[in-house]
Amino acid sequence: MNRKILYILLICNVLSGFSQEEKTTNKNKPIPSLLVGATLNYEELGTKKEKLFLKDFKYLTPANAAKQTRVHPKPGEWDWSELNEFIDFANDHNLIVRLHSPVSPQASKWAKADHRTPEELSKIMEEYMMAITQKFNNESCVKYMDVVNETILADGSWFGPKEGTHQWENPWLNMGYDENGFPLYILKAFEIATKYASNKALVYNQNVGMETPMWGKVKETVLYLRSKGYRVDGIGWQAHLLLGAKRKDFVDNMDVSIQKLSDLIDWAHSNDLAFHITELDYLVRNEDADQLKSEREIQKKIYDKIVNVLIEKSKQGEVTLNLWDLGVRPKKETGNFQSIYNEKYKPIPAYYSIQKALKISKNDI
């Protein structure tokens, strides 16, 4: 029996082998709280946004400060200054941190250069993963670590490289595939994280909407990583609502989308995975006053539905919710992302959806 057949049998066994009793939360185990947090950018430390963050949240994602493009901006050059300051901030205020530190499209331009060979890419990626996992493995405020991000397109195909260095692209796919067609960069990233980030919960983060082909590939990849002996502790969804046609589908078909989200969380929990909404915001493209008011009411409606699902699912397993920014964030030539405050830092309707989630969260995290 060859390895591919063995692998198929493994996946079938994992997918079908959970009895109803095994899917039920162990009554002797404490039920996890719903952890709710937000993102701060480095330049927002010491500002009004920092004060608003500390008023409500104990869970922090330091924006893009942990990505390869920030900490390894040039060959032979490392810059941990922003991330170190975030860690000091988290320790000063007793915060839980998720390092958004994935092997992802957000790579340095020098790494994305078209002339890079698979061997060069592998060395660059391994250097970054070794450095960040070893540096923060014993940092007590860091609980979660994104290992990969934005790996799969909506149709279920692997997201790969593009010509040049200025486009949204994933250069790491050029490292190649293993014998079963899985990207070597994903395998290597989780191999390194499993070994050197032993104290952190490892997250497979993904974008787009609730597309079945895409999430099917995520599930398959997570199970395959585990079959290799690598640890995956959670899956994450970047919920930039209305960014692109697929995430527009999520809002236009709200009830269907929420059911798919619910089913995905159930799958995660049945496979002993935490579920993280890692980047929640809502894009408004046309911002005349009436349109903006109407869109913010729609935003609240869907945030209410998302929060209700997370509250319910927190009774059976670990779930987290992270807002990407707190205020209005411009999207060049597109519109503005809305979070929970307006331009004058006054609460918008979605703020009250998040307050409902915060009330469920434990105060002693």
Helices and strands as residue ranges (DSSP letters): H 3-16, H 20-23, E 34-39, G 42-44, H 48-56, E 59-61, H 68-71, H 81-92, E 96-99, H 109-112, H 118-136, E 142-148, G 171-175, H 184-196, E 201-206, H 212-227, E 234-237, E 240-241, H 245-252, H 254-270, E 274-284, H 289-313, E 319-323, E 329-331, E 335-338, H 350-360
